[in-house]
Amino acid sequence: MAKQALIVVDIQNDYFPQSKWPLVGAEAAADNAVRLLDAFREAGNPVVHIRHEFTSDDAPFFTPNSEGAKLHPKVTNRADEPVVLKHFVNSFRETDLQAILDKQGIKHLVVVGSMSHMCIDGITRAAADLGYTVTVIHDACATRDLEFNGVSVPAAHVHAAFMSALGFAYASVVSAEEFLAGKR
């Protein structure tokens, strides 16, 4: 099997209840991400954390140097786990993520985090386009209710639509349980 890394995307304080931009199921998704984080650490596999921060104090969330932009305590990185700071949806855009992965010979990415319809979608598609094999752990990702053209779309539907699309051509999409049991 190709060398793999866990990519923990934007599990940050502003996405949790009573914060600036709460996601539906953020706690449960983070708990599943922790299960993967523990397994990767125990196996000695690399972990890379992604942290989004907007460049303006006028941003609705993840404002520069704010408490909300910090990694959530459940997934705080260890000293040997890099944190990639990004300012765009795509975690590869204008960051050193690809250099970090390539330096370690990583060919397979296991992706967890937030938001399903934005940064999880962005990193998964970009990674596949760059030639990585990608697995998305669907129950370790979270999103929020959306609205389009007067239609309210519940978070569960947003999440299902994006996981379905990613699973069609960009990634293997499995549960934490399936992945940890080796059924990927």
C-alpha positions in Angstrom: 0.0 0.0 0.0 1.2 3.5 -0.8 2.4 5.6 2.1 -0.5 7.5 3.6 -1.1 10.6 5.6 -4.1 11.9 7.6 -5.1 15.4 6.6 -7.1 17.2 9.3 -8.8 20.0 7.5 -10.1 23.1 9.4 -11.3 21.6 12.6 -11.3 25.0 14.2 -13.1 26.6 17.1 -15.4 28.8 15.0 -17.2 25.7 13.6 -18.4 24.5 17.0 -21.7 25.3 18.9 -21.9 28.8 20.3 -19.3 30.1 17.9 -19.3 32.3 14.8 -20.1 29.7 12.1 -21.4 26.5 13.8 -21.7 23.4 11.7 -24.3 20.7 12.0 -22.6 17.6 13.6 -19.3 19.3 14.3 -18.8 17.5 17.6 -19.6 14.1 16.3 -17.4 14.6 13.2 -14.5 15.8 15.4 -14.9 12.8 17.6 -14.5 10.5 14.6 -11.6 12.6 13.4 -9.9 12.0 16.8 -10.3 8.2 16.3 -8.5 8.5 13.0 -5.9 10.8 14.5 -5.2 8.3 17.3 -4.9 5.4 14.9 -2.5 7.3 12.6 -0.4 8.4 15.5 -0.3 4.9 17.0 0.8 3.5 13.6 3.5 6.2 13.1 1.8 7.5 10.0 2.1 11.2 9.2 -0.5 13.7 10.2 -0.9 17.2 8.6 -3.2 19.8 10.0 -4.8 22.5 7.9 -5.9 25.8 9.5 -7.9 28.3 7.5 -7.6 32.0 8.3 -9.1 34.8 6.3 -6.9 37.8 5.6 -9.4 40.4 6.8 -10.8 41.2 10.2 -14.2 41.7 8.4 -14.5 38.0 7.6 -17.5 36.3 9.1 -15.3 33.7 10.9 -11.7 32.6 11.1 -10.5 36.2 11.5 -6.8 36.7 11.8 -5.2 35.8 15.2 -8.6 35.0 16.7 -9.6 32.3 19.2 -12.1 31.0 16.6 -9.3 30.5 14.0 -7.3 28.2 16.3 -7.4 24.5 15.9 -10.1 22.9 18.2 -8.6 21.4 21.3 -9.8 17.9 20.3 -7.3 17.9 17.4 -4.4 20.0 18.5 -1.3 19.1 16.6 1.7 17.5 18.2 5.1 19.2 17.8 6.0 16.8 15.0 2.8 17.4 13.0 2.9 20.4 10.7 0.1 22.9 10.6 -0.5 24.4 7.1 -2.0 27.9 7.1 -4.2 28.6 4.2 -6.3 31.5 3.0 -8.3 29.7 0.2 -10.7 26.8 0.0 -8.1 24.6 -1.8 -5.5 23.6 0.8 -2.9 23.3 -1.9 -3.3 26.8 -3.2 -0.4 29.0 -2.1 0.7 26.7 0.7 3.5 24.2 1.2 1.1 21.2 1.6 2.3 19.4 -1.5 5.9 20.0 -0.6 5.3 18.5 2.9 3.6 15.4 1.4 6.1 14.9 -1.4 9.1 15.2 1.0 7.6 12.3 2.9 6.8 10.2 -0.2 3.0 10.4 0.6 0.8 9.0 -2.2 -2.5 8.4 -0.3 -4.4 11.0 1.6 -7.0 10.3 4.2 -9.2 13.4 4.6 -11.3 14.5 7.6 -12.7 17.9 8.6 -14.8 20.8 7.6 -16.8 22.0 5.6 -17.9 19.1 3.4 -19.2 21.4 0.7 -16.2 23.7 0.6 -12.7 22.8 1.9 -13.2 19.0 2.0 -14.5 19.2 -1.6 -11.7 21.5 -2.5 -8.8 19.5 -1.1 -10.2 16.2 -2.3 -10.6 17.3 -5.9 -7.2 19.1 -6.0 -5.4 16.1 -4.4 -6.9 13.7 -7.0 -6.0 16.1 -9.8 -2.4 16.1 -8.4 -2.2 12.3 -8.6 -2.8 11.4 -5.0 -5.2 8.5 -4.0 -7.8 10.0 -1.6 -10.0 8.5 1.0 -12.6 10.8 2.6 -14.0 9.7 6.0 -17.6 10.9 5.6 -18.6 10.8 9.3 -15.5 12.7 10.3 -16.7 15.7 8.2 -19.3 18.3 8.9 -21.1 21.1 7.1 -24.1 23.4 7.6 -27.5 24.2 6.2 -27.4 26.1 2.9 -29.8 28.2 0.9 -29.9 28.6 -2.9 -32.3 30.5 -5.0 -34.9 30.4 -2.2 -34.5 26.7 -1.5 -33.3 25.7 2.0 -31.0 22.7 1.9 -30.5 20.8 5.2 -26.9 20.1 6.1 -27.5 16.3 5.8 -28.5 16.8 2.2 -25.6 19.1 1.5 -23.2 16.5 3.0 -24.7 13.6 1.2 -24.6 15.4 -2.2 -21.0 16.3 -1.8 -19.9 12.9 -0.5 -21.8 11.2 -3.3 -20.1 13.5 -5.9 -16.6 12.9 -4.4 -17.2 9.2 -4.3 -18.1 9.1 -7.9 -14.8 10.1 -9.4 -12.4 11.6 -6.8 -12.1 9.5 -3.7 -13.1 6.5 -1.8 -15.7 7.7 0.7 -16.1 5.5 3.8 -17.0 5.7 7.5 -14.5 5.9 10.3 -15.5 2.4 11.3 -15.0 1.0 7.9 -11.6 2.7 7.5 -10.3 1.6 10.9 -11.5 -2.0 10.2 -9.5 -2.0 7.0 -12.6 -2.1 4.8 -11.6 0.7 2.4 
